[in-house]
Amino acid sequence: MSFRANSLSFAYGLRDASFDLPPCGFVTIAGPNGAGKSTLLGILAGLRYPYSGGCQYRGIEIRRWRRRDFAKQVAFLPQSVKLEFPFTAEQVVFMGRAPYADGWFESQQDHEAVARAMTTTDTRAFATRDFRSLSGGEKQRVILASALAQEPETLLLDEPTTFLDLKHQLAMYKLLSALAKKMLIVAVTHDLNLALRYSNHAIVMQNGRIAAQGPPAEALAPEIINRVFEVNSELRDGWLIYDV
């Protein structure tokens, strides 16, 4: 197992969550606004303290990990990143190598990791552009490249398609699905159809608790969506159709 949670709770937003996540695969976390999705992801990222109950990563309680070692294993991609200084897109991706930094200068390994990450995310075309001048979708792909440059074993994403148009939403999920063959991807999402189509495992949250979890076709079944989201739905040809 990668993450193992046992009666995991937080002061606000999360109560008695228990689950096991595999070393590889694509896990989506869904639920209404305020359901506790981002709180849970923040704990997994080592950003929310103190929590009660247990939450281990590779057999070690998250709060006991050395921060530098944890950052080499787990990368976190927030919804948005605001940078006020004139960094190029490539410089932003290089920031993902911070856990490996031993001095002022980048190593050959750093350059190779950055090049691979930018190729994977199709961001090399605007490597020299000012990050602030990029569109929301371009920024999101650069930040993803920065996370991949960490060469993590686990990637945590908070609504990774928020600023993407439909074409790039699909491209992002296809990319994450491909990456999940070799690493663990955990993504908070509001798009249940993308979760249903591309993820291997889904966690559905409601009022700070896990309402359902399992294979997406089971965790996102119409009766669960009706109960959790208060929306009628039905499954047609592998897609959810809603009727408010």
C-alpha positions as CSV (number, residue, x, y, z in Angstrom):
1,M,0.0,0.0,0.0
2,S,1.0,3.6,-0.5
3,F,-1.4,5.5,1.7
4,R,-3.3,3.8,4.6
5,A,-5.8,5.8,6.6
6,N,-7.5,4.6,9.8
7,S,-10.3,6.7,11.4
8,L,-8.6,9.8,10.0
9,S,-10.1,13.0,11.2
10,F,-9.4,16.7,11.1
11,A,-10.6,19.6,13.3
12,Y,-12.9,20.7,10.4
13,G,-13.9,19.0,7.2
14,L,-13.0,15.3,7.8
15,R,-14.3,12.6,10.1
16,D,-13.4,8.9,10.5
17,A,-12.0,8.3,7.0
18,S,-10.5,4.9,6.4
19,F,-9.0,3.6,3.2
20,D,-6.0,1.9,1.5
21,L,-4.5,3.2,-1.7
22,P,-2.3,1.1,-4.0
23,P,1.2,2.0,-5.1
24,C,0.0,2.6,-8.7
25,G,-3.3,3.7,-10.2
26,F,-5.6,6.7,-10.7
27,V,-7.8,7.6,-7.7
28,T,-10.3,10.4,-7.9
29,I,-11.9,12.1,-4.9
30,A,-15.4,13.6,-5.6
31,G,-18.1,15.3,-3.6
32,P,-20.1,18.5,-3.3
33,N,-18.5,21.7,-2.2
34,G,-17.5,21.6,1.4
35,A,-17.5,17.8,1.5
36,G,-13.9,17.6,2.8
37,K,-12.1,16.7,-0.5
38,S,-9.4,19.3,-0.2
39,T,-8.9,18.7,3.5
40,L,-8.3,15.1,2.8
41,L,-5.9,15.8,0.0
42,G,-4.0,18.3,2.2
43,I,-3.5,15.7,4.9
44,L,-2.1,13.3,2.3
45,A,0.2,16.0,1.0
46,G,1.5,16.6,4.6
47,L,0.1,20.1,4.7
48,R,-2.7,19.7,7.3
49,Y,-1.8,19.3,11.0
50,P,-2.7,18.1,13.5
51,Y,-5.0,15.3,12.4
52,S,-6.3,12.5,14.6
53,G,-6.4,8.8,13.7
54,G,-3.8,7.3,11.5
55,C,-2.5,8.3,8.0
56,Q,0.6,6.4,6.8
57,Y,2.6,6.7,3.6
58,R,4.5,3.6,2.8
59,G,4.2,2.3,6.4
60,I,5.4,5.6,8.0
61,E,3.0,8.0,9.7
62,I,2.9,11.2,7.5
63,R,3.8,13.5,10.4
64,R,7.0,11.4,11.1
65,W,8.4,11.8,7.6
66,R,11.3,14.2,7.1
67,R,10.0,17.0,4.8
68,R,12.7,16.7,2.2
69,D,12.4,12.9,2.0
70,F,8.6,13.2,1.7
71,A,8.9,15.8,-1.0
72,K,11.0,13.4,-3.1
73,Q,8.2,10.8,-2.8
74,V,5.0,12.9,-3.0
75,A,4.3,15.9,-5.2
76,F,1.3,18.2,-4.7
77,L,-0.4,20.2,-7.4
78,P,-2.7,23.0,-6.1
79,Q,-5.6,24.5,-8.0
80,S,-3.6,27.6,-8.9
81,V,-0.2,29.1,-8.3
82,K,0.4,32.8,-8.3
83,L,3.9,34.1,-9.0
84,E,4.7,37.8,-8.9
85,F,8.2,37.6,-10.3
86,P,9.2,37.3,-14.0
87,F,10.1,33.6,-14.0
88,T,10.1,31.7,-17.3
89,A,8.0,28.6,-17.6
90,E,11.2,26.5,-17.6
91,Q,12.4,28.2,-14.4
92,V,9.1,27.3,-12.7
93,V,9.5,23.7,-13.7
94,F,13.1,23.8,-12.3
95,M,11.5,24.7,-8.9
96,G,10.2,21.2,-8.8
97,R,13.8,20.0,-8.3
98,A,14.1,21.8,-4.9
99,P,14.1,18.6,-2.9
100,Y,17.2,17.5,-4.7
101,A,19.1,20.9,-4.5
102,D,22.5,20.8,-3.0
103,G,23.8,24.1,-4.2
104,W,23.2,27.1,-6.4
105,F,23.6,25.4,-9.7
106,E,21.4,22.8,-11.4
107,S,22.9,19.4,-12.0
108,Q,22.7,17.4,-15.3
109,Q,20.1,15.2,-13.6
110,D,18.0,18.3,-12.9
111,H,18.1,19.4,-16.5
112,E,17.2,15.9,-17.7
113,A,14.3,15.6,-15.3
114,V,13.0,19.1,-16.3
115,A,13.3,18.2,-20.0
116,R,11.4,15.0,-19.5
117,A,8.6,16.7,-17.5
118,M,8.1,19.5,-20.1
119,T,8.0,16.9,-22.9
120,T,5.5,14.8,-21.1
121,T,3.2,17.9,-20.5
122,D,3.8,19.4,-23.9
123,T,5.1,22.7,-22.5
124,R,8.5,23.0,-24.1
125,A,7.1,25.3,-26.8
126,F,6.7,28.1,-24.3
127,A,9.7,27.3,-22.0
128,T,11.2,30.8,-22.3
129,R,7.9,32.7,-21.9
130,D,7.1,34.6,-18.7
131,F,5.0,32.4,-16.6
132,R,2.6,35.3,-15.8
133,S,1.8,35.7,-19.5
134,L,0.6,32.2,-20.0
135,S,-3.1,31.2,-20.1
136,G,-4.7,29.5,-17.2
137,G,-4.5,26.1,-19.0
138,E,-0.8,26.7,-19.9
139,K,0.0,27.6,-16.4
140,Q,-1.7,24.5,-15.1
141,R,0.4,22.3,-17.4
142,V,3.6,24.1,-16.4
143,I,2.8,23.5,-12.7
144,L,2.1,19.8,-13.5
145,A,5.5,19.7,-15.2
146,S,7.1,21.1,-12.1
147,A,5.5,18.4,-10.0
148,L,6.6,15.7,-12.4
149,A,10.2,17.1,-12.3
150,Q,10.3,16.0,-8.7
151,E,10.2,12.5,-10.0
152,P,7.7,11.5,-7.3
153,E,6.1,8.1,-6.8
154,T,2.8,9.7,-5.9
155,L,1.2,12.8,-7.4
156,L,-1.7,14.6,-5.6
157,L,-3.8,17.1,-7.6
158,D,-6.5,19.5,-6.5
159,E,-8.9,19.9,-9.4
160,P,-6.3,19.7,-12.1
161,T,-8.6,20.7,-15.0
162,T,-10.2,23.9,-13.4
163,F,-8.7,26.3,-16.0
164,L,-8.7,23.9,-19.0
165,D,-11.0,23.9,-21.9
166,L,-12.8,20.7,-22.9
167,K,-10.0,19.5,-25.3
168,H,-7.3,20.0,-22.7
169,Q,-9.4,18.5,-19.9
170,L,-9.6,15.3,-21.8
171,A,-5.9,15.5,-22.7
172,M,-5.0,16.0,-19.0
173,Y,-7.0,13.0,-17.9
174,K,-5.6,10.8,-20.6
175,L,-2.1,11.9,-19.5
176,L,-2.9,11.2,-15.8
177,S,-4.3,7.9,-16.7
178,A,-1.1,7.0,-18.6
179,L,1.1,8.2,-15.8
180,A,-1.0,6.1,-13.3
181,K,0.4,2.9,-14.9
182,K,3.7,3.6,-13.1
183,M,2.8,5.8,-10.2
184,L,-0.1,6.7,-7.9
185,I,-2.3,9.6,-9.0
186,V,-4.8,11.1,-6.6
187,A,-7.0,13.9,-7.9
188,V,-9.9,15.9,-6.5
189,T,-12.4,16.5,-9.2
190,H,-15.9,17.9,-9.8
191,D,-16.3,16.1,-13.2
192,L,-17.9,12.8,-12.4
193,N,-17.8,11.6,-16.0
194,L,-14.1,12.1,-16.3
195,A,-13.6,10.3,-13.0
196,L,-15.9,7.5,-14.2
197,R,-14.1,7.2,-17.5
198,Y,-10.5,7.5,-16.5
199,S,-9.9,6.6,-12.9
200,N,-9.4,3.1,-11.4
201,H,-10.8,3.9,-7.9
202,A,-13.1,6.6,-6.7
203,I,-13.7,8.1,-3.2
204,V,-17.0,10.0,-2.8
205,M,-17.3,12.4,0.2
206,Q,-20.2,14.0,1.9
207,N,-20.2,16.2,4.9
208,G,-16.7,15.3,5.8
209,R,-17.2,11.6,5.6
210,I,-16.5,9.0,3.0
211,A,-20.0,8.1,1.5
212,A,-18.7,5.5,-1.0
213,Q,-15.4,4.2,-2.3
214,G,-14.4,1.5,-4.8
215,P,-14.4,1.0,-8.6
216,P,-15.8,4.1,-10.2
217,A,-18.8,2.3,-11.7
218,E,-19.8,1.3,-8.1
219,A,-18.8,4.4,-6.1
220,L,-20.4,6.7,-8.7
221,A,-23.5,4.7,-9.2
222,P,-26.7,6.8,-9.9
223,E,-28.2,6.0,-6.5
224,I,-25.1,7.3,-4.7
225,I,-25.0,10.4,-6.9
226,N,-28.7,11.0,-6.1
227,R,-28.0,10.7,-2.3
228,V,-24.8,12.7,-2.1
229,F,-25.2,15.3,-4.8
230,E,-29.0,15.5,-4.7
231,V,-29.1,15.1,-8.5
232,N,-31.0,12.4,-10.4
233,S,-28.8,10.6,-12.9
234,E,-28.6,7.6,-15.1
235,L,-25.8,5.7,-16.8
236,R,-25.9,5.6,-20.6
237,D,-23.1,4.1,-22.7
238,G,-20.7,4.6,-19.9
239,W,-21.6,8.3,-19.3
240,L,-23.6,9.9,-16.5
241,I,-26.7,11.8,-17.7
242,Y,-28.1,14.3,-15.1
243,D,-31.6,15.5,-14.5
244,V,-31.8,18.1,-11.7
